[in-house]
């Protein structure tokens, strides 16, 4: 996923859903209709700075959260990042990471 429009749309949708907010509720809060918000979330339409500010306010987040795209990477990119983190970690950290992953997989 390389397009800024797509990344931003995915991020808006992720945050909206994490706050249990419907498209209807967010669209109403920012003064858009649902089809326009849907186009933004699907990366079909880019938003103005004014609309970005409204989205940030409606979602009650800061600007940096909206542009945090690190997790929207391919599987291979994420694996390489994880491997690099592990290579630069202490033995104690690696054991801790392993326990966390194992516990997560058990849930």
Biopython code that builds the backbone (N, CA, C, O; Angstrom):
import numpy as np
from Bio.PDB.StructureBuilder import StructureBuilder

atoms = [
    (1, "UNK", "N", (0.861, -1.173, 0.000)),
    (1, "UNK", "CA", (0.000, 0.000, 0.000)),
    (1, "UNK", "C", (0.902, 1.230, 0.000)),
    (1, "UNK", "O", (1.548, 1.530, 1.004)),
    (2, "UNK", "N", (0.947, 1.927, -1.102)),
    (2, "UNK", "CA", (1.890, 3.029, -1.200)),
    (2, "UNK", "C", (1.224, 4.403, -1.235)),
    (2, "UNK", "O", (1.862, 5.397, -0.887)),
    (3, "UNK", "N", (0.001, 4.481, -1.633)),
    (3, "UNK", "CA", (-0.668, 5.765, -1.773)),
    (3, "UNK", "C", (-0.978, 6.382, -0.413)),
    (3, "UNK", "O", (-1.513, 5.718, 0.475)),
    (4, "UNK", "N", (-0.638, 7.648, -0.265)),
    (4, "UNK", "CA", (-0.959, 8.361, 0.977)),
    (4, "UNK", "C", (-2.460, 8.397, 1.199)),
    (4, "UNK", "O", (-2.922, 8.269, 2.333)),
    (5, "UNK", "N", (-3.231, 8.570, 0.125)),
    (5, "UNK", "CA", (-4.698, 8.576, 0.256)),
    (5, "UNK", "C", (-5.182, 7.263, 0.855)),
    (5, "UNK", "O", (-6.032, 7.261, 1.746)),
    (6, "UNK", "N", (-4.646, 6.150, 0.371)),
    (6, "UNK", "CA", (-5.086, 4.848, 0.867)),
    (6, "UNK", "C", (-4.656, 4.629, 2.306)),
    (6, "UNK", "O", (-5.440, 4.158, 3.130)),
    (7, "UNK", "N", (-3.410, 4.970, 2.608)),
    (7, "UNK", "CA", (-2.921, 4.802, 3.978)),
    (7, "UNK", "C", (-3.734, 5.638, 4.953)),
    (7, "UNK", "O", (-4.126, 5.157, 6.016)),
    (8, "UNK", "N", (-3.983, 6.878, 4.592)),
    (8, "UNK", "CA", (-4.740, 7.762, 5.473)),
    (8, "UNK", "C", (-6.166, 7.253, 5.639)),
    (8, "UNK", "O", (-6.714, 7.278, 6.741)),
    (9, "UNK", "N", (-6.765, 6.792, 4.544)),
    (9, "UNK", "CA", (-8.122, 6.253, 4.618)),
    (9, "UNK", "C", (-8.209, 5.046, 5.524)),
    (9, "UNK", "O", (-9.120, 4.940, 6.345)),
    (10, "UNK", "N", (-7.260, 4.132, 5.376)),
    (10, "UNK", "CA", (-7.220, 2.940, 6.226)),
    (10, "UNK", "C", (-7.055, 3.346, 7.684)),
    (10, "UNK", "O", (-7.701, 2.788, 8.571)),
    (11, "UNK", "N", (-6.190, 4.315, 7.921)),
    (11, "UNK", "CA", (-5.930, 4.746, 9.308)),
    (11, "UNK", "C", (-7.166, 5.395, 9.928)),
    (11, "UNK", "O", (-7.484, 5.140, 11.090)),
    (12, "UNK", "N", (-7.858, 6.225, 9.163)),
    (12, "UNK", "CA", (-9.087, 6.850, 9.671)),
    (12, "UNK", "C", (-10.098, 5.770, 10.039)),
    (12, "UNK", "O", (-10.714, 5.817, 11.103)),
    (13, "UNK", "N", (-10.259, 4.797, 9.145)),
    (13, "UNK", "CA", (-11.207, 3.713, 9.401)),
    (13, "UNK", "C", (-10.806, 2.902, 10.638)),
    (13, "UNK", "O", (-11.662, 2.566, 11.457)),
    (14, "UNK", "N", (-9.529, 2.589, 10.781)),
    (14, "UNK", "CA", (-9.051, 1.828, 11.946)),
    (14, "UNK", "C", (-9.371, 2.565, 13.241)),
    (14, "UNK", "O", (-9.897, 1.980, 14.188)),
    (15, "UNK", "N", (-9.051, 3.839, 13.271)),
    (15, "UNK", "CA", (-9.270, 4.611, 14.497)),
    (15, "UNK", "C", (-10.759, 4.730, 14.781)),
    (15, "UNK", "O", (-11.196, 4.569, 15.920)),
    (16, "UNK", "N", (-11.535, 5.014, 13.744)),
    (16, "UNK", "CA", (-12.990, 5.139, 13.910)),
    (16, "UNK", "C", (-13.556, 3.852, 14.502)),
    (16, "UNK", "O", (-14.327, 3.893, 15.461)),
    (17, "UNK", "N", (-13.175, 2.711, 13.934)),
    (17, "UNK", "CA", (-13.685, 1.434, 14.426)),
    (17, "UNK", "C", (-13.193, 1.125, 15.836)),
    (17, "UNK", "O", (-13.929, 0.548, 16.637)),
    (18, "UNK", "N", (-11.962, 1.501, 16.142)),
    (18, "UNK", "CA", (-11.426, 1.238, 17.487)),
    (18, "UNK", "C", (-12.188, 2.029, 18.541)),
    (18, "UNK", "O", (-12.186, 1.669, 19.718)),
    (19, "UNK", "N", (-12.833, 3.094, 18.121)),
    (19, "UNK", "CA", (-13.626, 3.915, 19.036)),
    (19, "UNK", "C", (-15.111, 3.581, 18.943)),
    (19, "UNK", "O", (-15.961, 4.316, 19.445)),
    (20, "UNK", "N", (-15.407, 2.449, 18.285)),
    (20, "UNK", "CA", (-16.794, 1.992, 18.105)),
    (20, "UNK", "C", (-17.691, 3.079, 17.526)),
    (20, "UNK", "O", (-18.827, 3.267, 17.961)),
    (21, "UNK", "N", (-17.162, 3.782, 16.548)),
    (21, "UNK", "CA", (-17.904, 4.858, 15.903)),
    (21, "UNK", "C", (-18.307, 4.417, 14.500)),
    (21, "UNK", "O", (-17.484, 3.895, 13.748)),
    (22, "UNK", "N", (-19.539, 4.623, 14.159)),
    (22, "UNK", "CA", (-20.008, 4.276, 12.821)),
    (22, "UNK", "C", (-19.590, 5.347, 11.822)),
    (22, "UNK", "O", (-19.229, 6.462, 12.197)),
    (23, "UNK", "N", (-19.646, 4.985, 10.550)),
    (23, "UNK", "CA", (-19.389, 5.989, 9.516)),
    (23, "UNK", "C", (-20.416, 7.108, 9.616)),
    (23, "UNK", "O", (-20.084, 8.278, 9.430)),
    (24, "UNK", "N", (-21.644, 6.756, 9.906)),
    (24, "UNK", "CA", (-22.702, 7.755, 10.012)),
    (24, "UNK", "C", (-22.388, 8.783, 11.100)),
    (24, "UNK", "O", (-22.547, 9.987, 10.902)),
    (25, "UNK", "N", (-21.942, 8.285, 12.241)),
    (25, "UNK", "CA", (-21.650, 9.183, 13.366)),
    (25, "UNK", "C", (-20.458, 10.091, 13.055)),
    (25, "UNK", "O", (-20.498, 11.289, 13.335)),
    (26, "UNK", "N", (-19.394, 9.519, 12.474)),
    (26, "UNK", "CA", (-18.229, 10.334, 12.134)),
    (26, "UNK", "C", (-18.580, 11.328, 11.033)),
    (26, "UNK", "O", (-18.204, 12.498, 11.103)),
    (27, "UNK", "N", (-19.298, 10.862, 10.021)),
    (27, "UNK", "CA", (-19.680, 11.752, 8.925)),
    (27, "UNK", "C", (-20.477, 12.940, 9.449)),
    (27, "UNK", "O", (-20.247, 14.077, 9.037)),
    (28, "UNK", "N", (-21.399, 12.680, 10.342)),
    (28, "UNK", "CA", (-22.209, 13.754, 10.926)),
    (28, "UNK", "C", (-21.328, 14.722, 11.723)),
    (28, "UNK", "O", (-21.509, 15.937, 11.647)),
    (29, "UNK", "N", (-20.385, 14.182, 12.479)),
    (29, "UNK", "CA", (-19.525, 15.012, 13.321)),
    (29, "UNK", "C", (-18.615, 15.925, 12.509)),
    (29, "UNK", "O", (-18.247, 17.006, 12.968)),
    (30, "UNK", "N", (-18.252, 15.493, 11.300)),
    (30, "UNK", "CA", (-17.333, 16.308, 10.495)),
    (30, "UNK", "C", (-18.029, 17.033, 9.352)),
    (30, "UNK", "O", (-17.385, 17.739, 8.576)),
    (31, "UNK", "N", (-19.333, 16.861, 9.248)),
    (31, "UNK", "CA", (-20.092, 17.594, 8.240)),
    (31, "UNK", "C", (-19.980, 17.042, 6.827)),
    (31, "UNK", "O", (-20.045, 17.794, 5.854)),
    (32, "UNK", "N", (-19.812, 15.728, 6.716)),
    (32, "UNK", "CA", (-19.784, 15.083, 5.404)),
    (32, "UNK", "C", (-20.933, 14.089, 5.313)),
    (32, "UNK", "O", (-21.516, 13.704, 6.327)),
    (33, "UNK", "N", (-21.252, 13.679, 4.091)),
    (33, "UNK", "CA", (-22.215, 12.588, 3.968)),
    (33, "UNK", "C", (-21.439, 11.265, 3.988)),
    (33, "UNK", "O", (-20.230, 11.239, 3.760)),
    (34, "UNK", "N", (-22.145, 10.186, 4.261)),
    (34, "UNK", "CA", (-21.508, 8.879, 4.410)),
    (34, "UNK", "C", (-20.765, 8.433, 3.146)),
    (34, "UNK", "O", (-19.651, 7.921, 3.259)),
    (35, "UNK", "N", (-21.339, 8.605, 1.944)),
    (35, "UNK", "CA", (-20.578, 8.188, 0.756)),
    (35, "UNK", "C", (-19.232, 8.909, 0.616)),
    (35, "UNK", "O", (-18.252, 8.298, 0.191)),
    (36, "UNK", "N", (-19.173, 10.195, 0.966)),
    (36, "UNK", "CA", (-17.895, 10.911, 0.894)),
    (36, "UNK", "C", (-16.904, 10.361, 1.915)),
    (36, "UNK", "O", (-15.728, 10.180, 1.597)),
    (37, "UNK", "N", (-17.363, 10.095, 3.132)),
    (37, "UNK", "CA", (-16.478, 9.518, 4.146)),
    (37, "UNK", "C", (-16.015, 8.133, 3.700)),
    (37, "UNK", "O", (-14.849, 7.781, 3.880)),
    (38, "UNK", "N", (-16.910, 7.358, 3.127)),
    (38, "UNK", "CA", (-16.546, 6.032, 2.632)),
    (38, "UNK", "C", (-15.463, 6.140, 1.561)),
    (38, "UNK", "O", (-14.523, 5.345, 1.550)),
    (39, "UNK", "N", (-15.585, 7.098, 0.676)),
    (39, "UNK", "CA", (-14.568, 7.308, -0.360)),
    (39, "UNK", "C", (-13.222, 7.688, 0.247)),
    (39, "UNK", "O", (-12.174, 7.275, -0.249)),
    (40, "UNK", "N", (-13.252, 8.466, 1.308)),
    (40, "UNK", "CA", (-12.006, 8.840, 2.004)),
    (40, "UNK", "C", (-11.384, 7.592, 2.624)),
    (40, "UNK", "O", (-10.188, 7.349, 2.462)),
    (41, "UNK", "N", (-12.187, 6.803, 3.331)),
    (41, "UNK", "CA", (-11.674, 5.612, 4.008)),
    (41, "UNK", "C", (-11.159, 4.557, 3.022)),
    (41, "UNK", "O", (-10.273, 3.774, 3.366)),
    (42, "UNK", "N", (-11.695, 4.528, 1.826)),
    (42, "UNK", "CA", (-11.228, 3.564, 0.822)),
    (42, "UNK", "C", (-10.091, 4.123, -0.020)),
    (42, "UNK", "O", (-9.601, 3.445, -0.922)),
    (43, "UNK", "N", (-9.664, 5.354, 0.264)),
    (43, "UNK", "CA", (-8.554, 5.943, -0.466)),
    (43, "UNK", "C", (-8.927, 6.423, -1.850)),
    (43, "UNK", "O", (-8.057, 6.610, -2.701)),
    (44, "UNK", "N", (-10.208, 6.625, -2.084)),
    (44, "UNK", "CA", (-10.672, 7.092, -3.391)),
    (44, "UNK", "C", (-10.680, 8.614, -3.477)),
    (44, "UNK", "O", (-10.637, 9.186, -4.565)),
    (45, "UNK", "N", (-10.737, 9.257, -2.321)),
    (45, "UNK", "CA", (-10.819, 10.717, -2.267)),
    (45, "UNK", "C", (-9.901, 11.216, -1.161)),
    (45, "UNK", "O", (-9.833, 10.624, -0.084)),
    (46, "UNK", "N", (-9.200, 12.303, -1.431)),
    (46, "UNK", "CA", (-8.326, 12.884, -0.416)),
    (46, "UNK", "C", (-9.090, 13.960, 0.341)),
    (46, "UNK", "O", (-10.046, 14.533, -0.182)),
    (47, "UNK", "N", (-8.681, 14.228, 1.543)),
    (47, "UNK", "CA", (-9.382, 15.200, 2.385)),
    (47, "UNK", "C", (-8.650, 16.533, 2.404)),
    (47, "UNK", "O", (-7.439, 16.600, 2.193)),
    (48, "UNK", "N", (-9.401, 17.577, 2.659)),
    (48, "UNK", "CA", (-8.795, 18.900, 2.819)),
    (48, "UNK", "C", (-8.203, 19.002, 4.211)),
    (48, "UNK", "O", (-8.501, 18.189, 5.086)),
    (49, "UNK", "N", (-7.368, 20.003, 4.409)),
    (49, "UNK", "CA", (-6.782, 20.239, 5.737)),
    (49, "UNK", "C", (-7.889, 20.516, 6.750)),
    (49, "UNK", "O", (-7.808, 20.082, 7.899)),
    (50, "UNK", "N", (-8.904, 21.228, 6.329)),
    (50, "UNK", "CA", (-10.029, 21.546, 7.223)),
    (50, "UNK", "C", (-10.750, 20.266, 7.660)),
    (50, "UNK", "O", (-11.090, 20.108, 8.833)),
    (51, "UNK", "N", (-10.977, 19.371, 6.723)),
    (51, "UNK", "CA", (-11.636, 18.109, 7.056)),
    (51, "UNK", "C", (-10.741, 17.248, 7.944)),
    (51, "UNK", "O", (-11.232, 16.585, 8.857)),
    (52, "UNK", "N", (-9.438, 17.253, 7.685)),
    (52, "UNK", "CA", (-8.507, 16.518, 8.552)),
    (52, "UNK", "C", (-8.608, 17.010, 9.993)),
    (52, "UNK", "O", (-8.653, 16.214, 10.931)),
    (53, "UNK", "N", (-8.643, 18.310, 10.154)),
    (53, "UNK", "CA", (-8.766, 18.877, 11.502)),
    (53, "UNK", "C", (-10.065, 18.429, 12.169)),
    (53, "UNK", "O", (-10.078, 18.126, 13.363)),
    (54, "UNK", "N", (-11.145, 18.387, 11.412)),
    (54, "UNK", "CA", (-12.428, 17.939, 11.962)),
    (54, "UNK", "C", (-12.373, 16.462, 12.353)),
    (54, "UNK", "O", (-12.906, 16.064, 13.388)),
    (55, "UNK", "N", (-11.730, 15.666, 11.521)),
    (55, "UNK", "CA", (-11.597, 14.230, 11.820)),
    (55, "UNK", "C", (-10.792, 14.022, 13.092)),
    (55, "UNK", "O", (-11.170, 13.226, 13.951)),
    (56, "UNK", "N", (-9.690, 14.736, 13.209)),
    (56, "UNK", "CA", (-8.838, 14.630, 14.395)),
    (56, "UNK", "C", (-9.624, 15.002, 15.648)),
    (56, "UNK", "O", (-9.528, 14.335, 16.678)),
    (57, "UNK", "N", (-10.392, 16.062, 15.545)),
    (57, "UNK", "CA", (-11.197, 16.507, 16.696)),
    (57, "UNK", "C", (-12.300, 15.491, 17.005)),
    (57, "UNK", "O", (-12.506, 15.134, 18.165)),
    (58, "UNK", "N", (-13.007, 15.027, 15.977)),
    (58, "UNK", "CA", (-14.117, 14.092, 16.184)),
    (58, "UNK", "C", (-13.646, 12.758, 16.754)),
    (58, "UNK", "O", (-14.354, 12.135, 17.545)),
    (59, "UNK", "N", (-12.458, 12.321, 16.356)),
    (59, "UNK", "CA", (-11.919, 11.055, 16.853)),
    (59, "UNK", "C", (-11.159, 11.222, 18.166)),
    (59, "UNK", "O", (-10.752, 10.245, 18.794)),
    (60, "UNK", "N", (-10.979, 12.474, 18.566)),
    (60, "UNK", "CA", (-10.291, 12.797, 19.816)),
    (60, "UNK", "C", (-8.886, 12.192, 19.851)),
    (60, "UNK", "O", (-8.515, 11.478, 20.783)),
    (61, "UNK", "N", (-8.115, 12.505, 18.797)),
    (61, "UNK", "CA", (-6.746, 12.013, 18.686)),
    (61, "UNK", "C", (-5.824, 13.183, 18.382)),
    (61, "UNK", "O", (-6.288, 14.294, 18.123)),
    (62, "UNK", "N", (-4.524, 12.935, 18.412)),
    (62, "UNK", "CA", (-3.600, 13.979, 17.976)),
    (62, "UNK", "C", (-3.166, 13.679, 16.545)),
    (62, "UNK", "O", (-3.371, 12.577, 16.035)),
    (63, "UNK", "N", (-2.570, 14.667, 15.919)),
    (63, "UNK", "CA", (-2.211, 14.554, 14.499)),
    (63, "UNK", "C", (-1.292, 13.372, 14.223)),
    (63, "UNK", "O", (-1.449, 12.685, 13.213)),
    (64, "UNK", "N", (-0.342, 13.134, 15.107)),
    (64, "UNK", "CA", (0.625, 12.071, 14.864)),
    (64, "UNK", "C", (-0.037, 10.700, 14.817)),
    (64, "UNK", "O", (0.412, 9.825, 14.077)),
    (65, "UNK", "N", (-1.101, 10.499, 15.599)),
    (65, "UNK", "CA", (-1.803, 9.213, 15.569)),
    (65, "UNK", "C", (-2.420, 8.947, 14.201)),
    (65, "UNK", "O", (-2.458, 7.806, 13.740)),
    (66, "UNK", "N", (-2.896, 9.992, 13.567)),
    (66, "UNK", "CA", (-3.546, 9.837, 12.275)),
    (66, "UNK", "C", (-2.564, 9.449, 11.184)),
    (66, "UNK", "O", (-2.928, 8.771, 10.224)),
    (67, "UNK", "N", (-1.327, 9.877, 11.333)),
    (67, "UNK", "CA", (-0.323, 9.604, 10.312)),
    (67, "UNK", "C", (0.669, 8.516, 10.725)),
    (67, "UNK", "O", (1.766, 8.434, 10.174)),
    (68, "UNK", "N", (0.290, 7.696, 11.678)),
    (68, "UNK", "CA", (1.127, 6.577, 12.109)),
    (68, "UNK", "C", (0.786, 5.369, 11.246)),
    (68, "UNK", "O", (-0.168, 4.641, 11.523)),
    (69, "UNK", "N", (1.580, 5.165, 10.194)),
    (69, "UNK", "CA", (1.307, 4.116, 9.217)),
    (69, "UNK", "C", (2.231, 2.909, 9.357)),
    (69, "UNK", "O", (2.188, 2.015, 8.511)),
    (70, "UNK", "N", (3.054, 2.853, 10.383)),
    (70, "UNK", "CA", (4.057, 1.790, 10.481)),
    (70, "UNK", "C", (3.470, 0.391, 10.400)),
    (70, "UNK", "O", (4.081, -0.507, 9.821)),
    (71, "UNK", "N", (2.300, 0.202, 10.970)),
    (71, "UNK", "CA", (1.715, -1.137, 10.976)),
    (71, "UNK", "C", (1.068, -1.504, 9.641)),
    (71, "UNK", "O", (0.707, -2.660, 9.423)),
    (72, "UNK", "N", (0.919, -0.524, 8.749)),
    (72, "UNK", "CA", (0.305, -0.787, 7.440)),
    (72, "UNK", "C", (1.413, -1.105, 6.447)),
    (72, "UNK", "O", (1.617, -0.389, 5.467)),
    (73, "UNK", "N", (2.099, -2.157, 6.712)),
    (73, "UNK", "CA", (3.192, -2.601, 5.854)),
    (73, "UNK", "C", (2.897, -4.032, 5.435)),
    (73, "UNK", "O", (2.041, -4.703, 6.012)),
    (74, "UNK", "N", (3.607, -4.476, 4.441)),
    (74, "UNK", "CA", (3.421, -5.857, 3.999)),
    (74, "UNK", "C", (3.951, -6.811, 5.069)),
    (74, "UNK", "O", (4.697, -6.409, 5.962)),
    (75, "UNK", "N", (3.564, -8.050, 4.967)),
    (75, "UNK", "CA", (4.009, -9.079, 5.910)),
    (75, "UNK", "C", (5.532, -9.159, 5.910)),
    (75, "UNK", "O", (6.150, -9.221, 6.973)),
    (76, "UNK", "N", (6.138, -9.158, 4.726)),
    (76, "UNK", "CA", (7.595, -9.261, 4.634)),
    (76, "UNK", "C", (8.284, -8.055, 5.265)),
    (76, "UNK", "O", (9.297, -8.205, 5.949)),
    (77, "UNK", "N", (7.739, -6.862, 5.038)),
    (77, "UNK", "CA", (8.327, -5.661, 5.651)),
    (77, "UNK", "C", (8.258, -5.752, 7.166)),
    (77, "UNK", "O", (9.223, -5.428, 7.858)),
    (78, "UNK", "N", (7.120, -6.190, 7.679)),
    (78, "UNK", "CA", (6.964, -6.309, 9.128)),
    (78, "UNK", "C", (7.909, -7.363, 9.702)),
    (78, "UNK", "O", (8.512, -7.149, 10.753)),
    (79, "UNK", "N", (8.039, -8.492, 9.023)),
    (79, "UNK", "CA", (8.963, -9.527, 9.496)),
    (79, "UNK", "C", (10.399, -9.018, 9.526)),
    (79, "UNK", "O", (11.132, -9.286, 10.478)),
    (80, "UNK", "N", (10.804, -8.290, 8.496)),
    (80, "UNK", "CA", (12.156, -7.720, 8.476)),
    (80, "UNK", "C", (12.361, -6.728, 9.612)),
    (80, "UNK", "O", (13.422, -6.710, 10.237)),
    (81, "UNK", "N", (11.357, -5.906, 9.882)),
    (81, "UNK", "CA", (11.465, -4.953, 10.994)),
    (81, "UNK", "C", (11.585, -5.685, 12.326)),
    (81, "UNK", "O", (12.389, -5.308, 13.179)),
    (82, "UNK", "N", (10.782, -6.731, 12.498)),
    (82, "UNK", "CA", (10.832, -7.514, 13.737)),
    (82, "UNK", "C", (12.198, -8.179, 13.890)),
    (82, "UNK", "O", (12.779, -8.170, 14.975)),
    (83, "UNK", "N", (12.698, -8.745, 12.821)),
    (83, "UNK", "CA", (14.014, -9.400, 12.858)),
    (83, "UNK", "C", (15.095, -8.393, 13.236)),
    (83, "UNK", "O", (15.969, -8.702, 14.046)),
    (84, "UNK", "N", (15.046, -7.210, 12.668)),
    (84, "UNK", "CA", (16.036, -6.177, 13.009)),
    (84, "UNK", "C", (15.948, -5.767, 14.468)),
    (84, "UNK", "O", (16.970, -5.543, 15.117)),
    (85, "UNK", "N", (14.732, -5.668, 14.984)),
    (85, "UNK", "CA", (14.569, -5.336, 16.404)),
    (85, "UNK", "C", (15.184, -6.440, 17.258)),
    (85, "UNK", "O", (15.908, -6.166, 18.216)),
    (86, "UNK", "N", (14.890, -7.688, 16.901)),
    (86, "UNK", "CA", (15.415, -8.814, 17.669)),
    (86, "UNK", "C", (16.935, -8.900, 17.599)),
    (86, "UNK", "O", (17.589, -9.200, 18.597)),
    (87, "UNK", "N", (17.493, -8.639, 16.428)),
    (87, "UNK", "CA", (18.950, -8.688, 16.282)),
    (87, "UNK", "C", (19.649, -7.685, 17.190)),
    (87, "UNK", "O", (20.773, -7.915, 17.634)),
    (88, "UNK", "N", (18.984, -6.585, 17.458)),
    (88, "UNK", "CA", (19.580, -5.529, 18.279)),
    (88, "UNK", "C", (19.101, -5.564, 19.728)),
    (88, "UNK", "O", (19.274, -4.594, 20.465)),
    (89, "UNK", "N", (18.503, -6.676, 20.134)),
    (89, "UNK", "CA", (17.972, -6.802, 21.487)),
    (89, "UNK", "C", (18.885, -7.657, 22.356)),
    (89, "UNK", "O", (19.675, -8.459, 21.859)),
    (90, "UNK", "N", (18.759, -7.467, 23.639)),
    (90, "UNK", "CA", (19.512, -8.290, 24.582)),
    (90, "UNK", "C", (18.853, -9.667, 24.688)),
    (90, "UNK", "O", (17.714, -9.851, 24.260)),
    (91, "UNK", "N", (19.568, -10.620, 25.254)),
    (91, "UNK", "CA", (18.998, -11.950, 25.467)),
    (91, "UNK", "C", (17.758, -11.857, 26.350)),
    (91, "UNK", "O", (16.760, -12.538, 26.112)),
    (92, "UNK", "N", (17.830, -11.022, 27.354)),
    (92, "UNK", "CA", (16.691, -10.847, 28.267)),
    (92, "UNK", "C", (15.479, -10.322, 27.498)),
    (92, "UNK", "O", (14.364, -10.805, 27.699)),
    (93, "UNK", "N", (15.686, -9.346, 26.627)),
    (93, "UNK", "CA", (14.586, -8.787, 25.832)),
    (93, "UNK", "C", (13.981, -9.839, 24.906)),
    (93, "UNK", "O", (12.760, -9.923, 24.769)),
    (94, "UNK", "N", (14.828, -10.631, 24.280)),
    (94, "UNK", "CA", (14.346, -11.661, 23.363)),
    (94, "UNK", "C", (13.479, -12.673, 24.105)),
    (94, "UNK", "O", (12.436, -13.087, 23.598)),
    (95, "UNK", "N", (13.902, -13.070, 25.295)),
    (95, "UNK", "CA", (13.103, -13.994, 26.100)),
    (95, "UNK", "C", (11.758, -13.374, 26.465)),
    (95, "UNK", "O", (10.725, -14.042, 26.443)),
    (96, "UNK", "N", (11.787, -12.097, 26.798)),
    (96, "UNK", "CA", (10.545, -11.394, 27.122)),
    (96, "UNK", "C", (9.628, -11.338, 25.899)),
    (96, "UNK", "O", (8.432, -11.607, 26.018)),
    (97, "UNK", "N", (10.166, -10.995, 24.732)),
    (97, "UNK", "CA", (9.366, -10.937, 23.502)),
    (97, "UNK", "C", (8.755, -12.301, 23.203)),
    (97, "UNK", "O", (7.588, -12.405, 22.826)),
    (98, "UNK", "N", (9.552, -13.329, 23.375)),
    (98, "UNK", "CA", (9.061, -14.687, 23.127)),
    (98, "UNK", "C", (7.879, -15.005, 24.033)),
    (98, "UNK", "O", (6.861, -15.519, 23.570)),
    (99, "UNK", "N", (8.009, -14.703, 25.319)),
    (99, "UNK", "CA", (6.909, -14.969, 26.249)),
    (99, "UNK", "C", (5.662, -14.197, 25.863)),
    (99, "UNK", "O", (4.554, -14.730, 25.932)),
    (100, "UNK", "N", (5.829, -12.954, 25.460)),
    (100, "UNK", "CA", (4.678, -12.126, 25.067)),
    (100, "UNK", "C", (3.991, -12.710, 23.832)),
    (100, "UNK", "O", (2.764, -12.784, 23.779)),
    (101, "UNK", "N", (4.775, -13.118, 22.853)),
    (101, "UNK", "CA", (4.197, -13.700, 21.634)),
    (101, "UNK", "C", (3.491, -15.007, 21.954)),
    (101, "UNK", "O", (2.383, -15.257, 21.480)),
    (102, "UNK", "N", (4.135, -15.835, 22.758)),
    (102, "UNK", "CA", (3.531, -17.118, 23.132)),
    (102, "UNK", "C", (2.206, -16.898, 23.866)),
    (102, "UNK", "O", (1.218, -17.572, 23.574)),
    (103, "UNK", "N", (2.181, -15.967, 24.808)),
    (103, "UNK", "CA", (0.935, -15.669, 25.533)),
    (103, "UNK", "C", (-0.128, -15.131, 24.589)),
    (103, "UNK", "O", (-1.299, -15.495, 24.700)),
    (104, "UNK", "N", (0.262, -14.284, 23.681)),
    (104, "UNK", "CA", (-0.698, -13.725, 22.720)),
    (104, "UNK", "C", (-1.310, -14.830, 21.868)),
    (104, "UNK", "O", (-2.518, -14.833, 21.635)),
    (105, "UNK", "N", (-0.503, -15.752, 21.410)),
    (105, "UNK", "CA", (-0.988, -16.840, 20.552)),
    (105, "UNK", "C", (-1.917, -17.789, 21.326)),
    (105, "UNK", "O", (-2.781, -18.433, 20.729)),
    (106, "UNK", "N", (-1.742, -17.873, 22.638)),
    (106, "UNK", "CA", (-2.579, -18.750, 23.448)),
    (106, "UNK", "C", (-3.960, -18.171, 23.702)),
    (106, "UNK", "O", (-4.900, -18.904, 24.009)),
    (107, "UNK", "N", (-4.081, -16.878, 23.576)),
    (107, "UNK", "CA", (-5.363, -16.218, 23.870)),
    (107, "UNK", "C", (-6.385, -16.518, 22.810)),
    (107, "UNK", "O", (-7.519, -16.047, 22.894)),
]
sb = StructureBuilder()
sb.init_structure("model")
sb.init_model(0)
sb.init_chain("A")
sb.init_seg("    ")
for serial, (resi, resn, name, xyz) in enumerate(atoms, 1):
    if name == "N":
        sb.init_residue(resn, " ", resi, " ")
    sb.init_atom(name, np.array(xyz, "f"), 0.0, 1.0, " ", f" {name:<3s}", serial, name[0])
structure = sb.get_structure()
